[in-house]
Amino acid sequence: MTGTLGFDAVPFLLAIPVGSAILLLLLSRSRSELSLRRRVFSFLVRTAIVSLLLAAMAGPSWTQRVPGEPVTVYLLDVSESMGTSLAPAVERVEALSRGESARGRRTALVLFAGSAEIVRAPSVAPITVPADRRRAPGSDRTDFAEGLRVAETLALPSARYVFVTDGRDPLGTAPVRDDVAILVIPSAGRDVAVTGLHAPPAVRAGEPFDLRIDFSATAESEVEAFLLIDDVEVRRERIRVAEGATTARVRSLQPALSHGPHRVGVLVKSEGDAERRNNFAGTSVFALGRPRVLVVEDPAGAGDAVARMLRAHEFDVKRIPVSRLGDEPLQDYAAVVAAGVRAGSFGEARALREYVAAGGGFWLAPPPDPAAAAEYARSPIQEWLPVEFDPSPPKGTGRDPARPERRGESNRKETASSATVALLLLVDKSGSMAGDKLEIVKEACRVTADTLQAGDSVGVLAFDTKPHWVLEFTDPDRKEYIRDQIYRLLADGGTDIHPALVEAHRAMLAHPRARAAGIKHVILFSDGDTRPADIPTQVRRMAEAGISVSTVCILLQDFDLFLMKEIADLGKGRFRYTSSFAHVPKIFTEEARALLAEKRPHKEEEARPTDPTTTDPTGSDDPKAGAAVVPRILEPHEILWEGMPSPLPALRAIHSSKARPGARVPLGAEDRRPVLAVSRVGLGRAAVWTCDLEGRWSADWLRWAEAPKLFAHLVRHLSSASENLDFAERVEVRADRATVRVRIAPGPAGERLRLTRLQPRLEEVPLVSDAEGGRRAEFAAEGDPTQVLLTREEGLPAGAGAKEGGRSENLTLLVPKPYEPEFLPVPPLADRAIEGGRAAPDESRRTPLALWLILAAALLLPLDVALRRIR
């Protein structure tokens, strides 16, 4: 073992001769009575002390070259992209470790993905990778740098680091060092990945459009592509995919699209595909066409006139009773019209308020009952309407005595809503669902049960290799009991869907509550990785028995997307999929609500409306509600037009109210009481027509030839429904897992643009100008899809919009998240063979000597004192 002596500050060594010379000079001039021999010894001792101190100040050290004991640290990639490569990678690590152990060498094991952990410290014993430790936190990423950082915390003097991986390095962190080897375990089979899906940003409803699909394949393959619009299959195509990057076009897709945004997706199926989690992509398209309007009426028939007028102006109108308002996905409608609905029927109206604040439109026309104004004045909905109703009911009024009672109204229950639902949640509880995944599924079951109504039934049947009842069919109102039963669910076992479907079929026909239900529906949640069985035949039997089956698929490594889709198709249900467990509760509740909306259709009463002139409206002795009113134009507004006939038709009565500050009142009475008032509510608008829409008070108005035009203008204004294809085509959206980027190309001078994120909270996103004169924004991707609202205004100076001025249009963008970059078909790392990863060079051990020199000087000091003092 050899070594070298070194100094950090050599100039201090040069001071040693100078110090010695000074001591010698002092000795020669000394008049001490000591003998010459003692003075010489004292000089030598002092010279040694000074030299030692100066040498210590020079920072001396002794460096030895120590041959290191070879230690191999294996870093095993356990990210989700390993897939079929993980098992052979584990076998390779264990085999290499046994070879090292036979030669008496130590080995260590680190598991890494997005994070890393030391599983086995250095030892001569062979490595065994525990089956339950073959995953690491953040397994949806591969971070080589993090793995090496954790491995180096072992502080081994001489080590080599061997990465065992599938070669995917999406973060670009693979180290290039002499002491690092990379052993690539390739995936078995071919890989066909969908790397992008492109659709035009906007299309006109009913017109065909093309899609462009980007592929990346490790070998030439033929794939079957399933095209989905809003999760419903609209076409299948067989596509030949070449090796490498390929683009295919799907031409003349012509689904029936309603006005508004729609999700577009593609799923591909390829025989022998090694990685199935990169077989899908999504985008969105905005259909410009007939805006959808929801007319909520009470009683049935109250919306006859307004529905007929709006349809005449190319609106797509759906009518429902107010009792079904909670079942409707309001975001699918450009505006909601409430005709004849009493305040108490809305309840808290929280969902309606959120819908309007997020950009929707709402138009209220109360019933022709003088007491209705007082009811609205005391209701929560009053807080965000553009008018304040008079809280004092007219004297001597209850329900308007002149209002004819409709047939069956006194004992009205919608026959279309009389059918009850039996909903069975069939959930996978296999071992792969353990931990947070199962907790999320439990919560999804609980909130789905809350979606149902009194008289319905809900059950939960969990399965591994066998079905296990968690909750037999019960009333959804038993919330605590349902929660307690669901939260006892534990994960273990394998996966076998077929016996679970058989048991679901039996229970639906045998259980009294389910058997009596008019609607029998099963939601199956699994990854579809199940034992072989004749599942399609069983699902057909269920469909023949009137039991529909929807599926929710979670995209895990071994998922079978197409089996789950086939089950939904054969079961006459809906197919949903997600790559994140966090989205499962939302999907469950959306599926349940969609079921209720589809299976409980309201049988619209398109009966001929009663002639509004045949009844006498003088049922109230209140002068404000009973006196005839001739509406006047109180202020200009975009819903009005030049050359409107004057005078306007008379109204037999209006509800007493006053406009809120900031509201606009285009039409009002001579005393300026509002007839029509409009105001902003968040990003949307609300309007109140203080008369009725049934003809009791508005007979002359509903017969007026211009009424349909005015009401159509009003609904278009409330909804801000975009009719401008050029505006939509200026918008470009790009997204990855973390970020959404929106760019709007330059447009006409004077336009004002506003971008608002709708979920998980309302938040305006700043738009900044770019070098080309357009506007752009970048923000975090939250939700799947991320929902944003782009508003364009023009026609009035900035700031006028605060009081409803200017023409505006809205464009809703749905931005789906792509799959994790971990599954992108990135070029694999070059295989740096294990022999190339040599151990680090021998360690240099450096020992500081300054302290030892100071100690030696301290020991010589008493000797110097003794030479001078002892006689």
Secondary structure, 3 states (H helix, E strand, C coil): CCEEEEECCCHHHHHHHHHHHHHHHHHHCCCCCCCHHHHHHHHHHHHHHHHHHHHHHCCEEEEEEECCCCEEEEEEECCHHHHHHHHHHHHHHHHHHHHHHHCCCEEEEEEECCCEEEEEEEECCCCCCCHHHCCCCCCCCCCHHHHHHHHHCCCCCCEEEEEEECCCCCCCCCCCCCCEEEEECCCCCECEEEEEEECCCEEECCCCEEEEEEEEECCCEEEEEEEEECCEEEEEEEEEECCEEEEEEEEEECCCCCCEEEEEEEEEECCCECCCCCCEEEEEEEEECCCEEEEEECCCCCCHHHHHHHHHCCCEEEEEEHHHHHHCCHHHCCEEEEECCCHHHCCCCHHHHHHHHCCCEEEEECCCCCCHHHHHHCCHHHHHCCEEECCCCCCCCCCCCCCCCCCCHHHCCCHHHCCCEEEEEEEECCHHHCCHHHHHHHHHHHHHHHHCCCCCEEEEEEECCCEEEEEEEECCCCHHHHHHHHCCCCCCCCCCHHHHHHHHHHHHHHCHHHHHCCEEEEEEEECCCCCCCCHHHHHHHHHHCCEEEEEEEECCCCCCHHHHHHHHHHCEEEEEEECCHHHHHHHHHHHHHHHHHHHCCCCCCCCCCCCCCCCCCCCCCCHHHHCCECCEECCCCCCCCCCCCCCCCCECCCCCEEECCCCEEEEECCCCCEEEEEEEECCEEEEEECCCCCCCCCHHHHHCCCHHHHHHHHHHHHHCECCCHHHHHCEEEEECCCEEEEEECCCCCCCEEEEEECCCCCEEECCEECCCCCEEEEEECCCCCEEEEEEEEECCCCCHHHHCCCEEEEEEEEECCCCCHHHCCCCCCCCECHHHCCCCCCEEEEEECHHHHHHHHHHHHHHHHHHHHCC
